[in-house]
Amino acid sequence: MSELLLEMKDIVREFDTGGETLRILNGIDLNVNRGEFLAIVGPSGSGKSTLMNIIGLLDVATSGSYILDGKNTADANEEELAHIRNKEIGFVFQQYFLLPRLTARENVMIPMFYADMPETEQLERSAELLEKVGLKDRMDFYPNQLSGGLQQRVAIARALATGPSLLLADEPTGALDQKTGKQIINLFKELNNDGTTVIMITHDASVASNAKRILKILDGNISAGETADA
């Protein structure tokens, strides 16, 4: 039996816009098992970014329950949410958000530093992760010495730094050309095959087709899951 990693029940997100209530998510139910590769696909304005922010604990639902890795996030205060977010979730964004004055290795070490990991362990783990994403020979390169695809690989290594339960990718190929984007998707597949749970948010159905399961979101409603052909 698969182990449930993430469970959302009746997630509603509303915003107050000058006296009017704007509902973005209309009671989302979502279960994700450990080891899944899930794509959530939808057009601009569908609610996918709001859903991603709630999954990543960057935002909280107006109502509903969200359990991540056995922890009920509704009961957590901001400090506890930050701890869960930093430990349990690795983020990969369309923009890489690398610090330009730090090397690839130093960028990967940042989350470990904030997790109070011993420096020797930081050095060892950062080297292992950069090798895992194919950057063994570029650990001491600065971001401006790396192509967009290589910078995204550094960002993925950084997202894996603290051994998160979930890798959450928001339009991870959006700033890349098609060939480089395919290489990044293949890297996600490799990580997933190694046991990493991946949720990818995208507007691009062809990118989503690389996942093992696809959910479609439109007007704040999510459809039943389907299995991708690829």
N, C-alpha and C positions, 0 to 999 in steps of 0.2 A: 504493500500500500504506500502511495506517495505521501510525503510529509508536507503538510500545509505550512507555507512560510508567511503568507499574507492573506488576510481575510477582511474584506470590507462589506458592510451591510448597510443598505439604505443611506448611502452618503449623499447629502444635500449640501450644496454651497450656494449661498445667496450673498449679494452685495447691495448695500444701501446706496442708491445713486440719487441724492438730492430729494429724499422723500419717497422715492419709488424703490421697490425691491426687485432686483434683477436676479433671477435664478439661473445659475450657470450649469449646475449638476442636478439632475432630477431623480435622486434615489438610486445611486450606483451600487450594484452588488458585484464584487470581484474577488475571486479566489485564485491565488497563484501558488503552485507547489514548488518546493525546493528543487532546484535544478532545471526549471523551465526556461525557455527562451520565448518570451511573449512580445508581440508587437501590438501597440495600440495606435490605430491609424484613423485620421480624420482631417477634414479641411480646417482652415483658419476659422476661428470662432466656434468650433464644435464643442469646446470644453476640455480638449485633451491637455492643454497646458495647465489648466486649473487642477485637473485630475493628477497630473504629474507632480504638481507642487504639494498636493495632499499626500500622495504616495511617499514623496521624499521628505515629508514633515517640514516643508518650507511654508506651508499654510495649514490651517486646520479647518475641518468641515463645520458647517453651521449645525448640522445634526447627523446622526448615524454613528456607527462604531467602526473602528479600524484597529485591528490586532496585527502587529508585525513581530514575527519570531517569538510568539507567545506573550508579547507585551501589549497591554491595552493602552494605546496612545492617548485615548480620551482622558485617562486618569493622570497623565503626566503633566508636570508643570514645565515652564519654558526651559529651565536648566536640564531637566530630565529629557525633554525632547531633543535638546542640543546634543546630549550625550548619546542618545539612540541614533540620531542622525549622523554623528561623526563616527560612530563605531559600526553601525549596522548597514549603512548605505554609502555606496561609492557613486559619485556623480560624474557623468561625461556630458558636456554641453557642446552645442554647435561651435561656439567660440571656445578656444582652448584654455583661456585664463591662466596661462603660464606667467610667472614673474620673470621679466626680461633680464634682470641682473643675476639670476640664478641659473646654474647649469641644469641640464635634464635631471641629473641625479639629485641635485639639491631641491628641485621642484617636487620630485617624488617623495623626498624625505619630509616635506612640510607637515603632512598629517601625522606622521610618526612622532615628530617633535612635539606637536600639541597633545599627542597621546602619551607623552612622557616615556617613550620607548628609549632604552639605552642607546647611546650613539653607535656603539659597535654593531648593535642589531639593526639600526637604521641604515648603516653603510652596507651591511650584508644583504638586507632585504631589498633595498633600492636597486642594488646590482642584479639580484635575482629577477626582480620584476622587469627591469629594463631589458634584460636578456630574453625574458618571456615574450616581450612585445617586439623583439627583433632589433633592439638598439644597444646591444652589448658594446659595440665599437663607437657609440656616440654619447656615452654617459656624461662626458665633460663638455659637450657642445652646449652653447647657449641657444635659446629659442630662435633668434634671428639667423642662426646658422643651420636651421632645420626647415624643411618644407612643411607645408600645412599638414600633410599626411603624417609626417614624423612627429610634428608637435601634438597631433591628436593621439598618437601612440604613447607619448610621454604622459598626456592627460589620462589615458586609460590606466597606465602603470600607477599613476598617483591615486586614481580612484580605488585601486586594489590595495593600497598601502597598508591599511589597518585590517585587512581580511574581512571585508563586509559580507553580510548575508546576501545582499542585493546590489547589483550593478544597474543603475538607472541612467539610461542614455536618452538625451533630448535632442532630436534631429542631429545625430552624431556625424552624419555625412553631408550636412547641409552646406558647409563651406568648402567642400572638396569636389574635385572633378570626378567623373563617373568611375574611371579606372582606380583612382586612389580610394574613393568611397567603397568600392568593392573589396579592396584590400582590408579596410577597416572592418567591414561586415564579416569578412572571413576570420578576422582576429576575434570578433565577438563569438563566432561559431566555435572557434578553438577553445576559448575560455569557457563557453557553455559545455562543450564536450568534456572539459576538465572538472565540471561540477559547479561552475558559477551560475547563479540565477541571474538572468538578464531580462529587464523590461525596457523596451525601446519605444519611444514616442516619435511618430513621424507623420507627415502629411502625404508621403510618397508610397503608393501601394507596391511599387516594384521593390523598394527597400524593405517594406514590411513582409514581403513574400519570403524573405530569408529566414524569418522566425519559424519556430515549430508550431506556434499558435498565434492567431490573429484575432483581435477584437476591433470592431469598428465603432467609433463614437460620432454621434451627430446630434446637435441641439441638446447636449447634456444627457443623452441616453446612450447606453452601450448595448451593442447587439450580442447575441449568443456567439460563443467562440467557434472558430473554425480551424482546421488543421491546414497549414500551408503545404503547397505541393513541393516546395524546395526543402 
